[in-house]
Amino acid sequence: MKRYLIAIYLRLSKEDDKWKEESNSIAMQRVLLKKYIEENFVDYEIIEFCDDGYTGTNFDRPDMQKMLERIRNGEIDCVIVKDFSRFARDYIELGSYLEQIFPFLGVRFISINDGYDSASAQGGIADMDVNFKNLLYDLYSRDLSGKVRSSISIRKEKGQYVSGNCPFGYEKDPKDRHALLVAEDEAEVVRRIFSLTLEGYTSVEIAKLFNETGVKTPVEFKIEKGKISRTPKGERFLWSNSTICQILRNEIYIGNIVQKKYERNIVGGKNHLKPREEWLVSYGHHESIINKEDFSKVQEGRGNKKPPQCHETHLLVGKMVCGCCKKNLNYRRGLKPYFTCYHRYYNNLKSCVRKVNAMFVEQYILFMMQDRLETEGKLETLHKEKAEGVKQEIRELEGKKKSLLEVIEKLKQKKFEAYQNYACGNAGSFQFDESIIKPVEEELAGLNKKLQEMETEYSAIRCCKETEYSSGRFAELSKEMVEKYIDKIEVYDEQHMEIYWKESV
């Protein structure tokens, strides 16, 4: 009998929590799923994935992504959920997984409360009930989300504090969950931060001082009070200048609550920052920790910031980790770009990375990747994949070029027809707007240039016997290669680096 590697997926959204659907609690889902498995499977292994507090209207959920990654790697045979809505509330996406993705990957899908098991599903008319339920879940999710947002918006208009999390320095009033009370142990730290800033300390200097003297971080206060459970990336939790800056600019400490800073255009979409004049500010909502005069002085001293500049970042950003404090390294541009651990300025750890040449690291990673892939006989496959990727992009560009040529031809035809009407006396004057053709022709010129570049690159790959590809080596590192094969790179200095490869390598 087949031994099943079963993934049980549990999800509880914030909307579910607000509406007190106890049957949907994580604990209840876990009990239900494990009981079903015990009754229906003999030889199995359970792998649990849980997203607590995430919406089901999209797949941007941490454990959902982990589960899908393991499914793609062929590590899971069966997925079991309480009902379809736990997996997804978007009926189109859910339908794609049930009818195309999971069958293609050979993964069995079971939804207990819906009585659905892909191993016995017949398809066609028999699946009408499933499709109808998927649509109802999607519509229910959008309706519920709208009601919740409307309810929260009304509370905000009344000046009530509606966030589930308390800002550092405050705690919820036991008698009124929309009111805030000062948490004196945390408030003392906040006062000290403002006091040191007024004395002339920078945010980096304050963070360094706090780390030296062992001042507890906001996370440590919450852990100590039993509000959260978390472990540090390195040896311990550390203050950072960004945390100090967030506290210094938060109006919550002068008794105001600022809400409606963001808006979301669609259910499950991303938040967008609104103009400041559209924010909802409730003044004097709660007891202040900092007086308004000191708060204003701090803001004056922190003004005149340079506008953020957009630069193309390095392809290894996010992969480079300090071997000492385990925090991500920062990339510094210039004639000799380098990676450095910015956290060393305030964490007092002398072994943090000071400077590692970015070009050296890139060449080292390239060499190690080539060596590893060549040993496993995967370089030839990689070259084929690269060639096919470039070829596919050329096809797409040629399709766009064809469409643009058709548009230009239609516009020229309209111009000719307008001229004919004018010549035959059917129009008082020649009427055709030449400006509508120009942008299309400019777009076509840019597309032709891009197409020429891609064709040159494709020719270089095909003629690999006469180029650097003849040795089975890549000429340069690419973002796609880094994302596909590297999990992280722990760096101590230029002579000591450890690459953590993804399982696919």
Secondary structure, DSSP 8 states (H G I E B T S, - for coil): ---EEEEEEEEE-HHHHHTT-GGGSHHHHHHHHHHHHHHH-SSEEEEEEEEET--SSSS--HHHHHHHHHHHTT--SEEEESSHHHH-S-HHHHHHIIIIIHHHHT-EEEETTTTEETTT---GGGGHHHHHHHHHHHHHHHHHHHHHHHHHHHHHHTT----SS--TTEEEETTEEEEEEE-HHHHHHHHHHHHHHHTT--HHHHHHHHHHHT---HHHHHHHTTS-----SSSS----HHHHHHHHT-GGGGT-EEE--EEESSTT--EEE--GGG-EEETT-S--SS-HHHHHHHHHHT------------TTTTTEEETTT--B-EEE-SSS-EEE-TTHHHH--TTS---EEHHHHHHHHHHHHHHHHHHTT-HHHHHHHHHHHHHHHHHHHHHHHHHHHHHHHHHHHHHHHHHHHHHTTSSSS----GGGTHHHHHHHHHHHHHHHHHHHHHHHHHTGGGSGGGGT--SS--HHHHHHHEEEEEEEETTEEEEEE-TT-
